[in-house]
Amino acid sequence: MTKEAAGRARPGRTPVPAGRRARPRQAEVARLAGVSQATVSLVLSGRATATGRPISEETRKKVLDAAHSLGYVPDPAASRLAAARNNLLGVYSFTATFPTDVRHSYYPFLVGVEQEAAAQGYDIVLFTGSSSGGAGAAGAGALNRVRLADGCLFLGRHVPVDELHRLVADGFPVVHVGRRDEVEGLAWVGADYVSAGREVVTALTGLGHRRILLVREDDDAPASTDRERGFLDGLTASGLPAGPNAVVRCGDPRREVTADRVRAWFADGVTAFVAEETDTGAAWRALRSAVAEAGLSCPGQVSLALLGSPPPDLADGPVPMGFDIPRPALGAEAVRLLASRIGGGAVGSTLVACTFRPGATAGAPATP
C-alpha cells in the first residue's frame, strides 16, 4: 500500500476498493444537515418526535435533502436489529419443495405466500425438511432454526406435533397451512374439504348414481379425514348408505385396487368411484388404471371423481369431476394470519372454500 493510500485508510475500517464508494452513514448525513445523528435516525425511520418534541418540517427537509445528496440508503440489517425483528417470514415444508414441475401441489401455495409477503413488507426464508428429517423430525429443538425468522408457516400432511407444540408454547408465531386441531393454540388456514367433498357426492347422486365408493390411502392426515367426512356427509344427505362399506382404505393402492376387484365392485352395483388427492396421487392412479384394465368405459359404464386435482403427469388426460383447491389464496391468507400473530393478534383459524369442477369423467349410470 502506498503512503497516500495508507493515509486514506482509517484504523479499524476495511479500505474501500478503488472505484467503489463506501455506503454513506447517518453520521455523515447529520454533519451535512447540521443536526444530531439521533434526529437523522428519527426522520429516516418516519417517526415524528424527538424526546417528545415534534421535529419541524425545516429540520426534516434538511435531513432528507442531505440524505439524498449523499445517496444514503438505510442498512436493512441495522434497521431490523433496531426494531428487534428481522422482517423475515419463514416457510417450512415437510415435503420436497423444489419439484421439477411447477404444477406440483406446493408451488401454488408458495406463489400466494410470496405475493402476500411482499405486500406485507416481509422477505421470505425457506426451510426444508430434508435437512432435519422432514416429517420425521423429532427431538427437542428439531425445528429451532425457524426462529431466525419473525414467524413461520408450515406446509405438509404429516408434521412433528410435539415440536410444533413446543414452538407454540414458547410464544413463537406459527401458522400451519392445512387444518391441525391436535396442537392447542396453533393457528391454521385450511381448505374446506368437507363441504367440497359433499358437493361432489351430491353431483354424482344428481346424475343418478346410487352406489358410490370412496377409495383412499390408509392415512389419518386431517386432509384425508376431512375428505372422507365430506364424502359420507354427501351420501347421508342424499339418503344413501354411509356405512363402512362405502369407503375402502388401502395401504398400497397399486396392489390392492386391481382390475378384478373393480369388476367385482361393478358387478355388486357400484357405478361411481371417488378417490382422494394426496402428494403421490396413489389412489387416483390405481383407480384409473384398474378401471381401464377391467375394460370398463368412463363415463359410459362407470363414473370417476377426484377430491382434489390430478397429479401433474396425469393432467393431460380427461379432466376429472371433483374440486379445485385455492392454493394461492390459502398461502396468502396464511401470510396475513402470520403477520397478525407477529403483531400480537389473536390465534385464529380459517377455512377457504374450494371450487367445484364438473369435469369429463362423470355421467349418468348406464341403463342395465
Secondary structure, DSSP 4 states (H G I P E B T S, - for coil): --HHHHHHSPTTSPPPPTT-PPPP-HHHHHHHHTS-HHHHHHHHTT--EETTEEPPHHHHHHHHHHHHHHT----HHHHHHHTT---EEEEEESS-S--SSTTSTHHHHHHHHHHHHHHHT-EEEEEEGGGTTGGG--STTTTGGGGGSSEEEEE-SS--HHHHHHHHHTT--EEEES---SSTT-EEEEE-HHHHHHHHHHHHHHTT---EEEEEES---HHHHHHHHHHHHHHHHTT---SGGGEEEESSHHHHS-HHHHHHHHHTT--EEEEE--SS-HHHHHHHHHHHHTT--TTTT-EEEEES---GGGTTSPPPEEEE--HHHHHHHHHHHHHHHHTTPPP-EEEE--EEE--SS--PPPP-
